[in-house]
Amino acid sequence: MSDQKNNVVSLPTSTCCVEKCGKKGDRLSFCPEHYMWFKEGLVNKKGQRPLDFDKKFQAFQMKKAA
């Protein structure tokens, strides 16, 4: 029994790739909230905000409120 190889692969625990977010990353290394941001164009694949983030975020909030 000591000859058996350990065939269990441990997956790395991934956290959300957006800056200052410590939540668990589910889809594409984003937490559910930031995945929605990614879909709306508020962050890129690396989790970085665009230069016109404020403008896009205001439009996102108005769309969400409607």
TORNUTOR-477268 format. One record per residue: residue in three letters; y, z, x of N, C-alpha, C in turn. Coordinates in nm, 4 decimals, always signed. Atoms other than C-alpha are relative to their C-alpha. Layout:
REM residues N
REC type      n_v      n_w      n_u     ca_v     ca_w     ca_u      c_v      c_w      c_u
REC  ALA        Y        Z        X        Y        Z        X        Y        Z        X
...
***
This chain:
REM residues 66
REC type      n_v      n_w      n_u     ca_v     ca_w     ca_u      c_v      c_w      c_u
REC  MET  -0.1187  +0.0000  +0.0806  +0.0000  +0.0000  +0.0000  +0.1261  +0.0000  +0.0857
REC  SER  -0.1180  -0.0010  -0.0849  +0.2374  +0.0504  +0.2904  +0.0309  -0.1408  +0.0519
REC  ASP  -0.0203  +0.1366  -0.0454  +0.1945  -0.3231  +0.3700  +0.0860  -0.0815  -0.0968
REC  GLN  -0.0710  +0.0775  +0.1012  +0.3641  -0.4357  +0.0460  +0.1465  -0.0175  +0.0375
REC  LYS  -0.1411  +0.0289  -0.0249  +0.6991  -0.6021  +0.0820  +0.0810  +0.0383  -0.1229
REC  ASN  -0.0901  -0.0334  +0.1097  +0.9897  -0.4900  -0.1260  +0.0612  -0.1290  -0.0510
REC  ASN  -0.0496  +0.1257  +0.0532  +1.0598  -0.7893  -0.3486  +0.1129  +0.0195  -0.1010
REC  VAL  -0.1122  -0.0257  +0.0888  +1.3459  -0.6277  -0.5389  +0.1285  -0.0383  +0.0725
REC  VAL  -0.1255  +0.0436  -0.0591  +1.6761  -0.7968  -0.4696  +0.1133  +0.0751  -0.0687
REC  SER  -0.1118  -0.0714  +0.0595  +1.9834  -0.5838  -0.5185  +0.1199  -0.0932  -0.0071
REC  LEU  -0.1164  +0.0839  +0.0197  +2.2759  -0.7722  -0.6631  +0.1248  +0.0800  +0.0355
REC  PRO  -0.1218  -0.0735  -0.0339  +2.6165  -0.6815  -0.5275  +0.0800  +0.0324  -0.1257
REC  THR  -0.0816  -0.0362  +0.1154  +2.8320  -0.4947  -0.7734  +0.1343  -0.0683  +0.0160
REC  SER  -0.1244  +0.0757  -0.0098  +3.1219  -0.7211  -0.8424  +0.1054  +0.0637  -0.0893
REC  THR  -0.1128  -0.0482  +0.0781  +3.4561  -0.5975  -0.9553  +0.0906  -0.1185  -0.0284
REC  CYS  -0.0932  +0.1052  +0.0388  +3.7265  -0.8035  -1.1156  +0.0830  -0.0412  +0.1213
REC  CYS  -0.0691  +0.0494  -0.1191  +3.8987  -1.0245  -0.8566  +0.1516  +0.0011  -0.0133
REC  VAL  -0.1448  -0.0091  +0.0168  +4.2477  -0.9714  -1.0016  +0.0504  +0.1243  +0.0720
REC  GLU  -0.0573  -0.1083  -0.0792  +4.4689  -0.7518  -0.7864  +0.0216  +0.1255  -0.0853
REC  LYS  -0.0166  -0.1327  +0.0609  +4.4706  -0.3804  -0.8792  -0.0832  +0.0191  -0.1269
REC  CYS  +0.0904  -0.0194  +0.1137  +4.1887  -0.4146  -1.1343  -0.1342  +0.0461  +0.0555
REC  GLY  +0.1250  -0.0533  -0.0507  +3.8831  -0.2017  -1.0717  -0.1148  -0.0097  -0.0984
REC  LYS  +0.1040  +0.0130  +0.1011  +3.6840  -0.2976  -1.3805  -0.1115  -0.0911  +0.0488
REC  LYS  +0.1158  +0.0821  -0.0354  +3.3428  -0.4614  -1.3605  +0.0244  -0.1450  -0.0413
REC  GLY  -0.0165  +0.1419  +0.0283  +3.3572  -0.8405  -1.3390  -0.1236  -0.0572  -0.0666
REC  ASP  +0.1120  +0.0564  +0.0745  +3.1373  -1.0092  -1.5995  -0.0121  -0.1511  +0.0210
REC  ARG  +0.0017  +0.1463  -0.0080  +3.2283  -1.3780  -1.6037  +0.0896  -0.0471  +0.1137
REC  LEU  -0.0752  +0.0576  -0.1114  +3.3394  -1.5642  -1.2915  +0.0744  +0.1065  +0.0796
REC  SER  -0.0587  -0.1143  -0.0712  +3.4162  -1.2253  -1.1299  +0.1278  +0.0514  -0.0661
REC  PHE  -0.1123  -0.0542  +0.0762  +3.6697  -1.1370  -1.4027  -0.0512  +0.1003  -0.1024
REC  CYS  +0.0305  -0.0896  +0.1115  +3.6674  -0.8431  -1.6435  +0.0346  -0.0770  -0.1281
REC  PRO  -0.0268  +0.0758  +0.1228  +3.6868  -0.9485  -2.0119  +0.1483  -0.0306  -0.0241
REC  GLU  -0.1437  +0.0222  +0.0209  +4.0673  -0.9063  -2.0277  +0.0529  -0.1086  +0.0936
REC  HIS  -0.0511  +0.0971  -0.0958  +4.1373  -1.1030  -1.7125  -0.0713  -0.1353  -0.0116
REC  TYR  +0.0643  +0.1285  +0.0268  +3.8827  -1.3707  -1.8082  +0.0819  -0.0767  -0.1042
REC  MET  -0.0868  +0.0628  +0.1001  +4.1019  -1.4368  -2.1116  +0.1275  -0.0515  +0.0678
REC  TRP  -0.1179  +0.0439  -0.0750  +4.4002  -1.4565  -1.8759  -0.0316  -0.1281  +0.0771
REC  PHE  +0.0410  +0.1190  -0.0749  +4.2095  -1.7092  -1.6622  -0.0075  -0.1213  -0.0923
REC  LYS  +0.0111  +0.1104  +0.0953  +4.1336  -1.9227  -1.9669  +0.1373  -0.0491  -0.0446
REC  GLU  -0.1343  +0.0361  +0.0444  +4.5029  -1.9166  -2.0644  +0.0897  -0.0466  +0.1147
REC  GLY  -0.0775  +0.0479  -0.1139  +4.6210  -2.0068  -1.7124  +0.0900  +0.1045  +0.0635
REC  LEU  -0.0834  -0.1064  -0.0571  +4.7705  -1.6675  -1.6221  -0.0438  +0.0394  +0.1405
REC  VAL  +0.0494  -0.0233  -0.1358  +4.5539  -1.6341  -1.3090  -0.0888  -0.1175  +0.0393
REC  ASN  +0.0873  +0.1080  -0.0467  +4.3639  -1.8827  -1.0924  -0.1389  +0.0559  +0.0309
REC  LYS  +0.1387  -0.0417  -0.0276  +3.9988  -1.8671  -0.9793  -0.0080  +0.1156  +0.0985
REC  LYS  -0.0014  -0.1069  -0.0994  +4.0910  -1.6344  -0.6941  +0.0642  +0.1278  -0.0530
REC  GLY  -0.0632  -0.1173  +0.0590  +4.2707  -1.3929  -0.9293  +0.1477  +0.0119  +0.0311
REC  GLN  -0.1417  -0.0021  -0.0345  +4.6193  -1.4850  -0.8102  +0.0844  -0.0490  -0.1166
REC  ARG  -0.0914  +0.0391  +0.1070  +4.9119  -1.5117  -1.0493  +0.0833  -0.1205  +0.0433
REC  PRO  -0.0851  +0.1148  -0.0349  +5.1139  -1.8367  -1.0648  +0.1454  +0.0439  +0.0165
REC  LEU  -0.1413  -0.0309  -0.0213  +5.4827  -1.8512  -0.9755  +0.0732  +0.0253  -0.1312
REC  ASP  -0.0648  -0.0172  +0.1300  +5.5820  -1.8791  -1.3432  -0.0804  +0.0924  -0.0918
REC  PHE  +0.0852  -0.0925  +0.0746  +5.3606  -1.5881  -1.4520  +0.0736  +0.0627  -0.1178
REC  ASP  -0.0750  -0.0678  +0.1068  +5.6326  -1.4127  -1.6553  +0.0170  -0.0895  -0.1222
REC  LYS  -0.0179  +0.0964  +0.1089  +5.7013  -1.7235  -1.8637  -0.1317  -0.0211  -0.0751
REC  LYS  +0.1305  +0.0222  +0.0622  +5.3314  -1.7861  -1.9253  -0.0494  +0.1245  -0.0730
REC  PHE  +0.0452  -0.1242  +0.0628  +5.2639  -1.4189  -2.0054  +0.0728  +0.0238  -0.1316
REC  GLN  -0.0751  -0.0145  +0.1244  +5.5421  -1.4101  -2.2658  -0.0532  -0.0950  -0.1067
REC  ALA  +0.0568  +0.0969  +0.0942  +5.4015  -1.7249  -2.4290  -0.1371  +0.0466  -0.0476
REC  PHE  +0.1325  -0.0522  +0.0341  +5.0523  -1.5688  -2.4204  +0.0113  +0.1136  -0.1013
REC  GLN  -0.0179  -0.1116  +0.0918  +5.1770  -1.2510  -2.5920  +0.0458  -0.0470  -0.1378
REC  MET  -0.0451  +0.0509  +0.1293  +5.3581  -1.4480  -2.8628  -0.1136  -0.0695  -0.0742
REC  LYS  +0.1149  +0.0685  +0.0603  +5.0480  -1.6600  -2.9241  -0.1008  +0.1010  -0.0524
REC  LYS  +0.0952  -0.1043  +0.0387  +4.8310  -1.3479  -2.9387  +0.0492  +0.0769  -0.1225
REC  ALA  -0.0572  -0.0757  +0.1111  +5.0688  -1.1737  -3.1841  -0.0027  -0.0810  -0.1309
REC  ALA  -0.0031  +0.0848  +0.1195  +5.0717  -1.4715  -3.4232  -0.1315  -0.0098  -0.0698
***
